[in-house]
Amino acid sequence: MPLRFTENNEVIREESCRAILVGLQDGRDWEASMEELAGLAEAAGAEILGQLTQPREKPDAANYLGSGKALELRDFCLHMEADTVICNDELSGIQYRNLDELLGVRVIDRTMLILDIFAARAVSKEGKLQVEMAQLQYRLPRLKGYGNALSRLGGGIGTRGPGEKKLETDRRHIQSRMDEIRRELREVRNDRQTQRALREKSGIPVAALVGYTNAGKSAILNHILSRVEREDKMVTERDMLFATLDTFQRRVQLESNHAFVLIDTVGFVSKLPHSLVSAFKATLEESLRADLLLHVVDASDPAHEFHRAVTERVLQELGAGEKPCVLLYNKADRLPPEEIPSMEHERCGQRSALWISARSGMHMDQLLEEIKARLFAARTRVTLCIPYARGELQSYLCDKYPVEETEYLPEGIRLRLELDEADLQRLREFRQTEA
């Protein structure tokens, strides 16, 4: 039975959805794409009865499938007593209308399915607004083609959010709501920019977890938080697609006193809806502003190289393709030992690769050392003598940097520590020559 979650992560059960998956054999990755569609459908709560595919380079303009295959799909739906058909590509309004009339069951496409999952699981105000904006952007140009499909109300996939407001009756209402959401999002983004400015002013470096959905980004974040005794700041993690949608930022202070901000971003998926990318751009842009990307890949998934390629393509589209990056093959504890490379860092182009497991803790020490080496390599070890009259500088330095030595001298407080370039220039008058 389908599940939805409240803001308190309480389970809401809905009416069952019996679905048939439909797709095109249009490339070498079509099988992986269909498997992913099945995972998305299950994440949305659908019971999958079967699937039907057709070798085609591009969809039929009228019915998505060829006319003969569409009739075969109708008979398949009748035989299996299906109430939903889920297509693996984005449908036009005309394709929706024709399939709806021919099949007599609810028809949704991959984009609507992903939007539905997002609508069910968005928790924060920003997340909910972004999802609603994406839904409205997607449905507005298709109102004419939807026909009776948008008039159907009730539980199940594809009926949450704006669909329940009968948006097809008034385009101006949709435009008005979109304008209202834009205003609200601007306010939220202004708050985010203020937080980002304060973070950048503090000089604390940022690492962002990016990767395919369900690769284990949240699990890695939680494992690191448990190591630094910040269990109260852990985030939700479930073994399912898009378990978390919101961006979480957590400060991590290592035993060496090195501090950085670790960001958990929303997961990627192949054929990620353009409307969703646009709506979540402010969230995804966190990866653009990070000093280091941690690209998480589910090593136990047979399609993990396909997932890796999809994520790298999306990062490239966002302009983050050239960011310093560490490739993390997570869930390596599920693999036979002989399939796991030694912890001598592989080279993938210019990117290090680590094989880890957030669940078992396998090689997580090496990950933290790699993060520390990447984020703090540009610092210079110096000795400063801070006058007692400038005690605020000592407080600032002790809060921001790990201090190796402290000595109280008649002329001031002697500190030995590593500084970034900005503070090195700002405090150069207090620098002492090394003996």
N, C-alpha and C positions, 0 to 999 in steps of 0.2 A: 504494500500500500504506500502511495507517495507520502513523503514527509516534507514539512516546512518547519521553519524555526522562528520563534519569536525573538524579540530583542534580548530576552534573558536566556536564549538558547533552549527554550522549551519546545518540545515536539508538537507539531500540529499535523494530524492525519487527514488526508483528503481522499476523495473518491478515486478509485483505481482508474488507470489509463492503460488501455491495451493497444499497443502500438506496433506498426510495421515500419521498418526502416527502408528508405528508398535512396538509391544513389547511382552515379554514373561511373563507369570504369574509364576515366578520362586521363589517366597518367599512372606512373609507376607506384605512386604512394596511395592509390585509391583504397587498397585494403586496410592500410593503417588508418586512413581517414574514416572509413566505415566503422572500424573498431572503436575509434574515438567517439564517433557519433553514438554508438551503443553505450559507451561510458557516460556521455552527457545525458542521454535519455534515462539511464538508470539513476544518475544523480538527481534528475528532475522528478524521479519517482515513477517512471513508466515501466510497465511489464512488456518486455519485448517478445513478440510472437514469432517474428521471423524477419527476413530482409529480402529485397528484390533489387537487383542491379541490372544495368544495361550498358554494353560497350558503346560509348558515344564520346566524341571529342568535345562537344558542347551541348548544352540543354536544348530541347525543342522549344521554340519560341511560344508555342501555344500550351503545351501540356507537360513541359519539363522532360518527360519521357516521350518516346515515339507513340503514335496513336495506338498501335497494336499492343505495345507494352503497357500503356495506360489502361487498356481494357483488361489485360491480364492482371494488373494490380487491383482493379475493381473486383474481379472474381476472387482474388486472393484475400481481399478484405472480407468479402462475404463468407468465404469458407472458414476463415480464422476468427470470425466475429470480432474483428478489430473495430475500434472506435476512433483511432487516430493514425494518421500517416505522417511520418517525419522525414522530410527530404534533406539530403546532405549538402544542398547548395541554397543560396538565397533565391527566393522566387519573386517574380514580378507580380504585379496586381492581376494581370491577365492569366498568368499561370495559376494563381490562387483560385481565381473565379472558375476557371475551366475544370481544375481538379476537384474543387468543392462540388460542382454540379455533377461531375461524372461519378465520383466515388461515394458521395453522400455521407462522408465522415469528416471529422475535424482534420484539417491539413495545416501543418506548420512546417517551417523550414529551419535550417541550422541556426540562422540568426535569431529567430524568435525563440528557439529553444535555449540558446545561451542567455538571451535577455531575460527569459523566464526564470532561469536559475539565479541570475543576478538579482532579480526582483524579489525572489523568495529569501535571499540570504544577506542582502545589504542591511547593515546595522546602523552605521553612522548617518547623520543628517546629510553629509556630503555624498555618501555612497547612494543613498536613496534618491537624492536629487539627480545624480549622474545617470542612474539607471532609468529613471522616468524620462529624462531628456533623451536618452538613447532610444527608448521605446517610441516616443513621440516623433523623433526624427525619422525613425524607420517606418512608422505607420502612416505618416501624413501623405506621402506621395502614392500610397497604395489604397487609400480609402475607397476609390471607385472600384478597384479590382476586387477588394475583399467581398463586396456584396453582402450576402447573408452571413458570411463567416464571422464578421464583427458583431452581428446582432445576437449571436449565441452567447448566453451567459451561463455561469456555473463554474464548478471546480474543474481542475485539471490543467494540463500544460497549455500555455498560450492564452490564458484568460485573466491573468493577474494584471493589476495596475491599470493603465489607461484604457484597456479594452473594456473594462467594466463601466466606463463612463460614457459609452456610445459615442466615441469621438467622431465617427463617420457622419453624424448629424450636423456638425458645425465646425468647419475648418477654422473659422475665426477663433473659436474657443481653444483649439489646439495651439494656434499661434500665440494667443494671449497667455496661455499657460507656459509655453516655452519661454516667452519674454520674462515671465515672473520667475521661472527657474533660473534663467541667466542672471537675473539680479541677485537672487539668493546665493548662487554659486560664486558670484563676484565677491560677496561679503565673506564667504567661507575662504576663498582663495586669498583675500587680503589678510585674513588671520594667519593662513599658512605662510604667506610671504613674510609676515612679521616674525613668526617663529623661526623661519629659515634665516632671516637677517640676524636675529639674535644668535643663532647657532653659528653662522659664519663669522660674526664678530668675536665670538668666544674662541674661534680657531680650532674647534674640535673637529677632527676629520670624520668623514662619513663613508660607511660601507653599505651597499644596497644588495639585498638578496633578490635575484631575478631568476626567472626560469619558467618552465612549463607548469601548468596547473597540476597539483598533487605530486610534485617532485620532492616535497619535504622541506620547503623553505621555512614554514612556521615551526616545524620540528627542530630545525637547526637553530633558529632564534631561541626557542625555549630551552634547548640544551645549553646554549651559551649562557642564558640568563640564570639557569640553575647553577652553573659553575661559579658565577659571580654573586650568588646568594641574592638573586632578585626574582624569586619564584612568584612574588606578588604581581609582577609585571608580565607574566606569561600570557600568550595569546591562544585563541582556540585553534586546535589542530584535529583534523579528522582525515581518515583514509578515503577521501572522495574528491572528485573534481570540484574546484572552486569552493573549498570549505570556508575560506576567508576571502573577502573582497576589499576590505579597507586596508589602507597603508598604516602600518604601525611603526613607531620610532621608539627605540629604547637606548638609553645610555649604558654603555658597558665599560666598567672600570676593571682592568686586569690587575693581577697580583703585583705586577711591576709598576703599577700606578699609571700606566698608559690608559687613556680614556678615548673612546670613540663612540659615535652614534651608529647603531645598526638598524637598517630599515627593511621591513618585510613588505614587498610590493605584491600587487595582484598578479596571479598567474596568467601565462599566455596560453593560447590554443591555436591550432591551425584554422585558417579562414576566420580569424577574429573579426567580428563585424566592424565595419568602418565607423558606424554610428557610435559603437561602444568605445572604440579607440579615441574618437573625437571627444566624447563625453568624459572619458577618464584621462584625458590628456594631462590635466594638472596633477593627477595622481601618478601617472606613468613618468612624468617629467622628473620625479624625485630621483629616478635612475640616472637622468642626465646630469644632475648636480652632485652626484656621489663622487668621491675621490677614488673609489674602488668598487667594481661590480663582482659579486659572487654568483656566478651562473650555476644554478643547481639543476642537475640532471638525474632522473631516476634510473640508476644503472641496472636495476632488475627488470625494467620494461624492455621487451624485445624491440620496441620501436624507439628506443632512447636516442638514437642518432637522428632520426626524423624529428623528434621533439627538440633536440639541440639545434638543428638547422632552422626550425620555425622560430625559435626564440632569438637566434642571432639575426634572422631576417627582420623581425619586429624591432629589435634594438637598433638595427641599421636604419630602419625607417624613422625611428624616433631621434636619430642623430647621436646615438650612444654607442655605435659600433666600434669606435676607436678608443673607448674608455679602457683604462687598465682593468684587467679581468682575470679572475682565478676560476677555472672550470672545476666544479665539484660533482663528482659522481657519487651521489648519495645512495643509501640502501645497499651498500656493497656487502653488508652482512648476509644478504639473501643469495649471494653468488658463491659458487664453489671456490675455495681458496686459490686453486690454480688459475682462475680467470681474473684474479685481482693483481694488477701490476705491483711491483715493489714501490715503496714510498719515495724512491728517487723520482723527483718531479718529471713527468712527461712534458714534452713540449708540443703544444697544439698551435702551430703558427707561432705567435708571440705569447701564448697563454699557458700558464702553469695548469696542471691537472692533478687533483688530489682525489683519492678514492676513500670515502668516509661513510660513516653510519651515524646519524643523529640518534637513532634508537639505542644502539649498543655502546655508543661513545667511541667507536673505532676511528682512530687517526684524528680525533677532534683536537688533540693537543697540537698536532702538526698544523691544523687549520688555523688555530689561534696564533701560532708562531708566524705563519705565512701572512695573516692579516696584519700583525704587528710590524713585520718586516716591510710590508708594502706601504702601510700608512705612515710610518714614522722614519722611513729610510732617509728622508730629506733633512732631518734635524741634525744640528751641529752640537757636539758636546763642548760646553764652555764653563768657565768659572767666573761668577759674578760676585761683586762686593756691594751689597745694598746698604746705604746709610740707614741708621736707625730712624731718622726722620721720615724715611720713605717706606714705612712698614707695610703700606698698602701694596707695594710691589712684591714684597715677600709673600703676602697672602695670595695675590694673583698668580704668582709663579707656582706656589705649592698646590693651588687648586687645579692648575692646568697641566703641570708637568710632574713626572716622577723625579723627585730630588734625590740624588745619589749621596750627597754629603752636605751637612750643615755645620758651620762653625761660627761661633760668636767671638768676634775680634773687637778690639777697642775702636776701630774705625768703622765697623759695620758688620753685617751678617754675610758670611761667605757661603755661597751656594754653588754646588757643582751639579749640572743638569744638562739636558739636551733641549735646544730651542729651535723652533721653526724659523724660517728666514725673516718673517715679519717682525717677530719679537727680538731676533738677533740684531736687526738694524735699530729697532726702537730703544734697546737697552745697551747699545754698544758703549756708552760712556761709563757703564759700571763693569765692563768686562776687564778681567785681569789676564795678564800674560801668563801662559802656562810655564811652569818652571822646567 
